[in-house]
Amino acid sequence: FIWGAWKDAERLAGVIAAFTVGLVFVAARRLLYMTGSAATSDAGGRGPVIGAALGALVLAFAATQWEHAIKFTQRKMMEVFAFLIFYVMLRWWEAAEHPDAWRWLLVMGLLFGLDLSVHRTNALLLPSALAWILIRNPSTLARGRSWVAGTLGLVAGLAVHLLVIPMARYASSSLNMYEPTTWRAFWDYLSLESRGGGFLVKLWPRNADL
């Protein structure tokens, strides 16, 4: 079935959607345990499991999820990366006081870097990640190892995009938005040139519709 999914875009979209629902369950269950819900649940620990499963099922049967689960678009991979980033943020929160917590910052940076060519929307999670660190353990930002780990992960993820240009040049796909076959075209995609450019940092007057 998995091999057939790789050959069939619609099946692959379904597999990715199911994987996303699984990620939601895992992340929700960990979050419930982190917030102490497990301590107040029944002896068997079924409360957090049931709660996480219900949360995942809400996504699984949502209209938008079904709409994109039957066609392969970049939005499905965007969801996967969003929940992977969220899960890594949870793991860092748990290990924030541990000397090896920088490893989760490395993974977080890697995911942000890899996701840039999947969908630019998840870049909006960067300020949230910074706030997440400041709330949990502000001293993390004073450690050189944390900055080096996060930066190396981000650079490693971005380096993968060196493959995007040759892949887009020799492979015909509807997912190659704006035909990033040259460095200039790839930069135009990243900086949202078609919407006004400048990464849409200019807030007023806006470069794009709300």
N, C-alpha and C positions, 0 to 999 in steps of 0.2 A: 504493500500500500504506500509506504513512504517513497519507494523508488518511483511508483506511478505518480505520486504527488509532485516530485521534482520535474516530471515530464508534462504535467498538466497544471497550468497556472491556477485554475480554479480550485483544484484539490490542495495545492500548496497553500493557497489563501486560507482554506479551511483548517489545515494543520497549524498554520501560524496563529489563527484565531483561537484554536483549542489550547495551544501553548501559552498564549496570553492569559487565558482564563486560569490556567494552572499557576502562572506566576502571581496572579491576583490572590489566589488561595494561599500560596506559600507566604507572600508578603503580609497578607492580612492576619494569618495565624501567628506569625512572628510578632507583628505589632500588638496583637492582643496579649501575648505572653509578656511583652516588654512593658505594657501598661498595667500589669498586675491582674489582668482578667482571669488568668489561669489559677491564681491563688483563691479567688472567690468562686470558682466553678466547682462542679461536682468532683468527687474523688477520682473519677475516671478521666477527668480532663477533657470531657466531650464538649463542654461549653464553647471554648475557643475554636475547636474544630468545626462545630456546627455553625458558629457565627461567621467564620472565614468562608465556609462553603456557601452559605447564603449570599455573602457579598460577591463571591465569584459567580454564582448563578445569576445574580442580577445583571452582571455584565454579559454573561453567556447568552441570555435571552433578550437582551436589549435590541431594539430595532436597528440602531446604527451598527452594532456588532454584526448582525446578520447581513446587513446590506453590503458590508465590505468583506465578509467571510466567503462570499460566493464569487468574488473577483479579486484578482491580485493587483493591489495598489501599494504605493509606498506608505500609505497610512497604517497598514497592518504592521509593518516593521517599525514604524514610529511608536506604536503602542508597546511593542516588545521592548524597545530600548527605554521607553519611559518607565515601565515597571521594573526593568533591570536596574536602572539608575536608582529608582526608589528603594529597591531591595538592598542595593549596596549601601545606600545612605542609612538604612536601618542597621545593617551589620556594623557600619562604622560607629553609629551611635552606641551600640552595645560595647564595642571595643575601644571607645574613645580614650579611656584611661590607661589602656595597655600600651606598652612601648612599641608594639608592632602595628598599631592602628593606622600607620601611614600606608600600609599595604592596601587598605580599602580605599584610601584616597588615590592611590595609583590606579586601581581598577575603575574608580569613578571617572578619573580623567581620561582613561582609555575609552570608556563608553561614550563620553561626551565627544571625543575626537572621532570615533567611528560613526557616530550618529549624524555627523554634520552633512554627509552626502545622502543620508536616508531621508531626513526631513529636518528643516531648520527650526521648526517650532520648539523642539526640545531644548534648544539653546536658551530658551526662556527659563529653564530650570536652574541655570547657573546662579542667579542671585538667590534663589531658594536654597541651593546647596551651601552657599556662603553663610546665609542666615542660620541654617541648620547647624553649621560648625560653631558659629558664634554663640548660639543658645546652649549647646551641649558642652563645649569645651573651648572657650576663646583662646586659651594658651596655645592651641594647636597652630594658630596662625603665626605664632612667634617662633615656631620651630622650623629650622631650615630644612630638615628632612621631610616635613610635610609638604613644603613648597616644591622641593625637588621631585618628590614622588608624584604629586599632582601634575606638575609640568611635564615630567617624562611620560606619564600615561597619556596626557593630552597630545603631546608631540607624536608618540607612537601611533595613536589613533588617527591623527591627521595624516601621518606618513602613508597610511594605507590608501589614501585618496590619490596618491601618485599613480595608482592603477586605474583610476576612474577615466582619465583622458584616453589612454590607449584602448580601454575596454569600450568606451563610448564611440570611439572612432571606427572600430572594426566590428562592433555588434549593433545590430538594429533593434531597438527596443522602445516601446512607447513610454517606458519609465525614465528614459534619458531626457529629462526636462531641460529645455533650452539648449540641447545638443552641446554638452560640455566637452567638445572635441579639441579645444585649445585652452591654453592657460587663461587667455582673456575671457573666453566664454565661461569657463569654470568660475572665474572671479566675479563675473557679472551675475552668475547664479547665486553665489554666496552673498554678494552685497545687495541683492534684490534690485538690480539695475532696471528690470522691467517695471518695477513699481515706483521708481524714483531714485533708487540708489542710496548710498550712504547707510546701508543696513536699516533704513527707515528710522534712524535715531531722531531725525527732525520731527518733533511732535506737533508743532503748529507753525504754519498750516501743514496739515498732514499730507504725506506723499501717496497715501492710499486710503480707500474707504475704510470706515470702522468695521 
